[in-house]
Amino acid sequence: MESMESRIKRYGFDVGLDRTGTNSQKWDAPPKGVLPLWVADMDFPCAPAIVQAIEARAKHPAFGYTHMDEKDYQAVSGFYKRRHGWTIEKEQMLFTPGVVDSLLLSVQAFTEPGDKVLIQTPVYGPFFSVVKRSKGRQLVENPLRFTGEDWEMDFEDLDKKLPGCKLMLLCSPHNPSGRVWKREALEQVLALCKKHGVLLAVDEIHCDFVFTGHTHVPLLSLPGTQTGVVAAVSATKSFNIAGLKHSTLVCPDEELRKKLQDQASAMGMGGGNMLAVCATTAAYTQCDEWMDTLLYVLERNRDLAVQALNAMGLPALTPQGTYLVYADMRALAPTCEQIDKILLEKAKVMLNRGTDYGALGEGYMRLNLACPATTLQEALGRIQSVCR
Ligand SMILES: Cc1ncc(COP(=O)(O)O)c(C=O)c1O
């Protein structure tokens, strides 16, 4: 049997790849010489089966409007059944260009100007912007509680704030904290949304990045979710094909699905990206071994980074999922703006500012682990060099 180290080499997870000059936002936007550990995509080649699927399709020189075949639907449902024990029926699926588009679609389809939408902060920036970009909607924040040892949901505050809200947007697993919400927490969120008549849209884009000892519970696999709940998933984060733009929005509730379909038409969100569909179907059907190998590499990187950051006096919790580490860097400077400047100009490393995830993130930075261990070690060494 092939060893894990041999698989790591075969997939190129040990050396990664040079992404400069490839229209990569992560690599081509920062100043020259800066090591980018910001935007959440990976410095690894995607699985060979995905490249082959795109190459094979590209050989046919017609790229007209596309649609999803039976095999594409089966690929989605087969993957989530196999990897997460979650049954998705064909008629529950809608396809959108991305998970952020799905969140925006949900806000616009399910709420009216003046309605309130609740999010749990700190959270991935577009959770704020999809609400702010939707005319007249009001944002309500239910901050997560940092206990000193963990990030937890504040259910008492949630129970107080949900009344009067129309929709809640949930991030599971959670970006940036790396928390993989337990079944009991999800059940409690669901019960509170039901109690107060609030619709629930969950972003599960990070669901495949879950480390040893933790399990992602798909919200729609819980009882009581046949009405009032939608879930956004995608192969793009898991398989490093985010630039292809494609995702699945799952909605078992027929009435809500109709609203989503009408809103998608109103927004001109139709069709799809042919190459993304090919890539997604290949990812969902032929890449389990690649994914398992990647998870092993990411878990090793996680342990390396968390240990190093804490040793530098930059407290970081061990992420349970995602490939992101959220670290308290106030030992470097009090504000994200100042920390970012030090990291960029002195350490020559680019991370994401905690304030990208809301005001609660002041003094925190988010570091992306999805690179070869050698790159990560180089970045950590550079960060160490600016620690007093
Ligand atoms: C929680 C979360 N949702 C959505 C996205 C982006 O999804 P998409 O590119 O499909 O819009 C990201 C990307 O980092 C993310 O972290």
Ligand as a Chemical Component Dictionary entry (heavy atoms), coordinates in Angstrom:
data_LIG
# 
_chem_comp.id                   LIG 
_chem_comp.type                 NON-POLYMER 
_chem_comp.pdbx_formal_charge   0 
_chem_comp.three_letter_code    LIG 
# 
loop_
_chem_comp_atom.comp_id 
_chem_comp_atom.atom_id 
_chem_comp_atom.alt_atom_id 
_chem_comp_atom.type_symbol 
_chem_comp_atom.charge 
_chem_comp_atom.model_Cartn_x 
_chem_comp_atom.model_Cartn_y 
_chem_comp_atom.model_Cartn_z 
_chem_comp_atom.pdbx_ordinal 
LIG C1 C1 C 0 -17.342 31.150 4.784  1  
LIG C2 C2 C 0 -17.119 31.432 3.326  2  
LIG N1 N1 N 0 -18.176 31.517 2.495  3  
LIG C3 C3 C 0 -18.049 31.772 1.173  4  
LIG C4 C4 C 0 -16.782 31.949 0.625  5  
LIG C5 C5 C 0 -16.655 32.266 -0.830 6  
LIG O1 O1 O 0 -17.480 31.460 -1.571 7  
LIG P1 P1 P 0 -17.680 31.677 -3.138 8  
LIG O2 O2 O 0 -16.327 31.918 -3.723 9  
LIG O3 O3 O 0 -18.316 30.412 -3.583 10 
LIG O4 O4 O 0 -18.594 32.856 -3.279 11 
LIG C6 C6 C 0 -15.651 31.857 1.445  12 
LIG C7 C7 C 0 -14.317 32.070 0.870  13 
LIG O5 O5 O 0 -13.347 32.249 1.534  14 
LIG C8 C8 C 0 -15.822 31.588 2.815  15 
LIG O6 O6 O 0 -14.781 31.482 3.644  16 
# 
loop_
_chem_comp_bond.comp_id 
_chem_comp_bond.atom_id_1 
_chem_comp_bond.atom_id_2 
_chem_comp_bond.value_order 
_chem_comp_bond.pdbx_ordinal 
LIG C1 C2 SING 1  
LIG C2 N1 SING 2  
LIG C2 C8 DOUB 3  
LIG N1 C3 DOUB 4  
LIG C3 C4 SING 5  
LIG C4 C5 SING 6  
LIG C4 C6 DOUB 7  
LIG C5 O1 SING 8  
LIG O1 P1 SING 9  
LIG P1 O2 DOUB 10 
LIG P1 O3 SING 11 
LIG P1 O4 SING 12 
LIG C6 C7 SING 13 
LIG C6 C8 SING 14 
LIG C7 O5 DOUB 15 
LIG C8 O6 SING 16 
# 
